[in-house]
Amino acid sequence: MLNDRVDIDRLDAELLGMLSRNARTGIVELASALGVARNTVQARLRRLEDAGLLRGYRPELDLAGIGITVQAFVALTLDQGRLQDVVDALTAIPEVLEIHATTGREDLLVRVATTGHPELQALIQRVVAVPGVTHSDTTLSLTNPLPFRVQPLLAHVTRDAGWGRSTPPRRE
């Protein structure tokens, strides 16, 4: 997998950061804000998409705004050898937002969302009934003071990478 790594520079990081803040930003606006040619932005985006680093442009939803007010993290312990079966079963449940395979006491960390606490309780019962699940531990999310982000990390790992091949680094 190490050979599949794609190097990014500060220009790529800034471009990705702008898109993460507003995926609807147009090519011309991106180019203008970054101080590069439109073709440069298009080529960078195409390279990032072709490499599989940029996998779509998704809306960021306010779940509470549409009545999905309860989010939780369900840590699951599994029978050995049942990981894929359990992941497949969980993937079929609409309230499951994401699944992480983990190390430590639990095998999976599952982020879920429901319209209320009774629905969460019913969902947990459904999850623990999945063959291969041996134990669960649920933690409610009260607020989300830091939503998922990548821009500070990208800025950090590209801080010494320069600003493209032909454009000097921007002065701040």
LOKE-311569 format. One line per field, with one value per residue (C-alpha): x, y, z; residue number from 1; residue in one letter. Coordinates in nm, 3 decimals. Example, Ala and Ser with C-alpha at 12.3 -4.5 7.8 and 13.67 -1.06 7.14 Angstrom:
REM LOKE-311569
x = c(1.230, 1.367)
y = c(-0.450, -0.106)
z = c(0.780, 0.714)
nr = c(1, 2)
rest = c(A, S)
REM end
This chain:
REM LOKE-311569
x = c(0.000, 0.296, 0.358, 0.004, 0.075, 0.013, 0.218, 0.032, 0.172, 0.040, -0.157, -0.338, -0.399, -0.544, -0.760, -0.895, -0.952, -1.157, -1.367, -1.420, -1.557, -1.779, -1.795, -1.995, -1.711, -1.651, -1.324, -1.281, -1.345, -1.099, -0.834, -0.882, -0.865, -0.554, -0.383, -0.336, -0.473, -0.810, -0.635, -0.408, -0.709, -0.877, -0.559, -0.507, -0.866, -0.846, -0.518, -0.666, -0.983, -0.793, -0.570, -0.878, -0.790, -1.088, -1.392, -1.690, -1.845, -2.103, -2.340, -2.286, -2.622, -2.754, -2.922, -3.096, -3.243, -3.431, -3.542, -3.260, -3.165, -2.989, -2.641, -2.445, -2.137, -2.191, -1.878, -1.923, -1.739, -1.762, -1.715, -1.383, -1.409, -1.743, -1.621, -1.736, -2.072, -2.141, -2.026, -2.254, -2.551, -2.484, -2.444, -2.801, -2.933, -3.018, -2.943, -2.579, -2.375, -2.024, -1.831, -1.470, -1.280, -1.076, -0.814, -0.862, -1.150, -1.411, -1.387, -1.608, -1.706, -2.036, -2.177, -2.557, -2.832, -3.202, -3.498, -3.522, -3.422, -3.692, -3.569, -3.211, -3.311, -3.484, -3.179, -2.945, -3.167, -3.148, -2.769, -2.707, -2.931, -2.693, -2.529, -2.168, -2.220, -2.141, -2.143, -2.223, -2.145, -2.329, -2.215, -2.451, -2.315, -2.439, -2.280, -2.020, -1.780, -1.533, -1.692, -1.482, -1.208, -0.891, -0.765, -0.540, -0.382, -0.327, -0.174, 0.055, 0.180, 0.233, 0.389, 0.730, 0.604, 0.602, 0.326, 0.319, 0.595, 0.602, 0.433, 0.635, 0.486, 0.226, 0.338, 0.092)
y = c(0.000, 0.232, 0.244, 0.379, 0.690, 1.019, 1.318, 1.644, 1.991, 2.308, 2.402, 2.066, 2.107, 2.455, 2.339, 2.047, 2.277, 2.519, 2.232, 2.090, 2.427, 2.462, 2.176, 2.396, 2.643, 2.679, 2.623, 2.993, 3.098, 2.837, 2.949, 3.314, 3.254, 3.039, 3.270, 3.002, 2.934, 2.763, 2.483, 2.426, 2.378, 2.146, 1.940, 1.918, 1.806, 1.550, 1.411, 1.389, 1.223, 0.979, 0.884, 0.814, 1.080, 1.299, 1.074, 1.291, 1.618, 1.561, 1.796, 1.837, 1.779, 1.914, 1.594, 1.765, 2.013, 1.728, 1.564, 1.315, 1.444, 1.152, 1.035, 0.768, 0.552, 0.182, -0.018, -0.385, -0.698, -0.978, -1.351, -1.422, -1.467, -1.284, -0.935, -0.928, -1.090, -0.832, -0.541, -0.663, -0.686, -0.342, -0.187, -0.291, -0.082, 0.273, 0.434, 0.317, 0.613, 0.467, 0.170, 0.158, -0.164, -0.099, -0.246, -0.282, -0.430, -0.376, -0.482, -0.220, 0.138, 0.217, 0.568, 0.570, 0.831, 0.817, 1.049, 0.988, 0.777, 0.510, 0.464, 0.441, 0.170, -0.025, 0.019, -0.110, -0.416, -0.473, -0.435, -0.672, -0.930, -0.947, -1.291, -1.257, -0.959, -1.064, -0.733, -0.366, -0.044, 0.271, 0.628, 0.916, 1.215, 1.530, 1.788, 1.797, 2.077, 1.977, 1.824, 1.599, 1.798, 1.735, 2.080, 2.141, 1.798, 1.862, 2.201, 2.039, 1.755, 1.985, 2.279, 2.219, 2.086, 2.411, 2.558, 2.359, 2.302, 2.635, 2.872, 3.003, 2.957, 3.217, 3.482, 3.529)
z = c(0.000, 0.056, -0.321, -0.375, -0.168, -0.343, -0.235, -0.186, -0.140, 0.023, -0.289, -0.282, 0.092, 0.047, -0.243, -0.038, 0.258, 0.049, -0.086, 0.262, 0.374, 0.066, -0.185, -0.423, -0.479, -0.854, -1.035, -1.121, -0.762, -0.632, -0.881, -0.793, -0.417, -0.454, -0.702, -0.968, -1.315, -1.363, -1.553, -1.252, -1.024, -1.274, -1.316, -0.939, -0.879, -1.158, -1.016, -0.664, -0.796, -1.020, -0.726, -0.514, -0.257, -0.340, -0.336, -0.406, -0.303, -0.033, 0.145, 0.518, 0.683, 1.011, 1.128, 1.420, 1.173, 1.003, 1.328, 1.383, 1.726, 1.894, 1.798, 1.977, 1.952, 2.002, 2.085, 1.994, 2.097, 1.841, 1.819, 1.650, 1.277, 1.249, 1.159, 0.798, 0.877, 1.147, 0.926, 0.646, 0.885, 1.033, 0.689, 0.612, 0.905, 0.791, 1.129, 1.113, 0.988, 1.000, 1.131, 1.250, 1.319, 1.632, 1.860, 2.231, 2.426, 2.154, 1.791, 1.627, 1.698, 1.530, 1.496, 1.488, 1.474, 1.560, 1.602, 1.978, 2.275, 2.229, 1.871, 1.997, 2.243, 1.965, 1.742, 2.013, 2.056, 1.682, 1.682, 1.973, 1.803, 1.506, 1.503, 1.613, 1.845, 2.202, 2.392, 2.340, 2.520, 2.408, 2.461, 2.379, 2.195, 2.370, 2.140, 1.865, 1.964, 1.690, 1.379, 1.155, 0.986, 0.792, 0.697, 1.000, 0.950, 0.578, 0.653, 0.909, 0.688, 0.387, 0.576, 0.414, 0.080, -0.117, -0.329, -0.649, -0.899, -1.077, -0.832, -0.537, -0.189, -0.090, 0.157, 0.443)
nr = c(1, 2, 3, 4, 5, 6, 7, 8, 9, 10, 11, 12, 13, 14, 15, 16, 17, 18, 19, 20, 21, 22, 23, 24, 25, 26, 27, 28, 29, 30, 31, 32, 33, 34, 35, 36, 37, 38, 39, 40, 41, 42, 43, 44, 45, 46, 47, 48, 49, 50, 51, 52, 53, 54, 55, 56, 57, 58, 59, 60, 61, 62, 63, 64, 65, 66, 67, 68, 69, 70, 71, 72, 73, 74, 75, 76, 77, 78, 79, 80, 81, 82, 83, 84, 85, 86, 87, 88, 89, 90, 91, 92, 93, 94, 95, 96, 97, 98, 99, 100, 101, 102, 103, 104, 105, 106, 107, 108, 109, 110, 111, 112, 113, 114, 115, 116, 117, 118, 119, 120, 121, 122, 123, 124, 125, 126, 127, 128, 129, 130, 131, 132, 133, 134, 135, 136, 137, 138, 139, 140, 141, 142, 143, 144, 145, 146, 147, 148, 149, 150, 151, 152, 153, 154, 155, 156, 157, 158, 159, 160, 161, 162, 163, 164, 165, 166, 167, 168, 169, 170, 171, 172)
rest = c(M, L, N, D, R, V, D, I, D, R, L, D, A, E, L, L, G, M, L, S, R, N, A, R, T, G, I, V, E, L, A, S, A, L, G, V, A, R, N, T, V, Q, A, R, L, R, R, L, E, D, A, G, L, L, R, G, Y, R, P, E, L, D, L, A, G, I, G, I, T, V, Q, A, F, V, A, L, T, L, D, Q, G, R, L, Q, D, V, V, D, A, L, T, A, I, P, E, V, L, E, I, H, A, T, T, G, R, E, D, L, L, V, R, V, A, T, T, G, H, P, E, L, Q, A, L, I, Q, R, V, V, A, V, P, G, V, T, H, S, D, T, T, L, S, L, T, N, P, L, P, F, R, V, Q, P, L, L, A, H, V, T, R, D, A, G, W, G, R, S, T, P, P, R, R, E)
REM end
